[in-house]
Amino acid sequence: MLKKGEGSFPTRYLNSQKFENLVIDKIKEHVLTTENLTRLVRIVNEEMDNLVPEYRQRLDSIIDEIADVDHRLERLYDALETGQIQLADLAPRIQQLRRRREQLQAVKWEVEQQLSDRRVELADSKTVAKYVADLHNLLNESSLAERKSFVRALSKR
């Protein structure tokens, strides 16, 4: 026992590998459980469900705007075909509307993709149990450095 000055107290030395193994075992036992991961998947799905009406409203707005741009283009094409206006006068406006339509189509595709991604269903208990088993196996078979890294990443979050 070393004395380092007034008020010091004796401390026990812990075997770091035993301590780290204990921490990993407790994480597997209390954190990485089928119940916890199932609950986490359900919470994420509920949060994403809350975004669906917002995405739908945005998509409807984009579709309406695309229809408006298409209607404007049709009117310009009609005016051009009937000879009411010359092509030189309409060309810049037609190009502007076409660019706007392309931008809207890109945004529409993005929103549709977000809605499509949302359709991922809650994983069934068999799938979640497989993930839990995979994580347990990973922690059992990984090196000490990998387990330390996992614990650090988990504790930061």
N, C-alpha and C positions, 0 to 999 in steps of 0.2 A: 504494500500500500504506500503510495507516494503522497506526501503532504505538500500542497502547493501554496500554502499560506493560511492565514487566519480565516476561519469560516468555511474552509473547504470540507468536503465530505467524501467518503469513499464511494466509488462508483464501480459497478460491475461492468465487465467487458462482455459484449454479446458477440456470439459467432454470427458474422454478417450473413453468411450463406443460409444458416438456419433461420435467421430473422427474415431474410428475403423470401425464402420458401414459405414461411408462415404467412407473410403478407399475400403472396400469390395464392396460397390455399384459401385464405379468407376472401380474397376477391372472387375466386371461383365459386366459393360456397355462398357468398352473400350478394355479389353483384352480377356475375355472369350466370344468371339462372334463366331457365326457360320462362318463368313467370315475369321477371324483370324485362327481358327482351321482348316478350309479347306485349307487355304494357307500353314499352317504348315505341314499338311499331304502331300500336293503336293510337298513341298520342300524336305521333307524326302524321298519321292518316287524318286524324281529326283536325289538326292544324291546316293541312292541305285542303280538306273539305271546306274550311272557312274561306279559302281563296277562290273556290270554284265560281261563286256568283260574280265576283269581281272580274274574273277572266271571261265569263259569259257576257257580262255587260260590255266589256271592252271589245270582245269579238263582234257583238251585235253593232256596236258603234262603227267599227271598221268596215263591216259589211255594208252598212248604210252609206258610209262615205264613198266606198268603191262604187256602189250603185249610182250615187250622185255624180261622180266623175264620169262613169260610163254614159249617163244621161247627157251630160254636158258635151261629151265627145260626139255622141249621136247627133245632137243639135248642130254642132259645128260641121259635121260631115254632111248633114242635110243642106245646110246653108251653102256649102261648097258645091254639092251636086246640083243644086238648083240655080247656081250662078249668082246668088245674092251677094256673095263675098268672094274675093280673089284668094287663091292659095297663099300668096305672099303675105297677105294680111293675117291669115289664120295659122300659118305654120308655127310661129313661136308659141302660140297659145296651145295648139295641139301637142307640141313637144312637152310643154310644161305639164299639161294634164296627164300625158302618158307617163312622165317621170313620177308624178304624184301617185298614179295608179300602181306603178311598180313598187314604190315605197310602201304603199298600203298593203299590197299583196305580201311583201316580205314580213311586215308586222303581223298580218293575219296568220301567216304560216307559223310564226314564232308563238303566237298565243294559242293556236291550235295544237302545237307541239307541247306547250305547257299543260293544256287540258288533257292531252293524250298521256303525258307522263303521269298525271294525277290518277289515271285509271288503274295504276298498279294496286292490286288488291292486298289486303292484310294477309301476311304470310300465315299459312295454317300452322298449327302447333307442331306438326311433324317437321316442317321446314325450320322453324325457330329452334326446335330441339336439336336438329342437325347442326345449326350454327353454334349453339351452345357447346355441343360435343366437339366441334372443330376448334373452337377457341380453347377449350380445356386441353385438347390434344396439343395444340400449338404451344400453350404454356408449359405443358409437361415435357415436350420434346425440344423446346427452344433453349438456346444457350443462356447463361447467366446475364450476359450483356443485353440480349434481346428481351429477357424478362424485365430487367431494370428499365429498359427503354419503354416497355409497355406500361409499367407501373407509373413512370414519370408522365407519360402521355395521358394516362387515365386520371391521374391526380390533378393535372393542370386543367382538365376539362371539368 
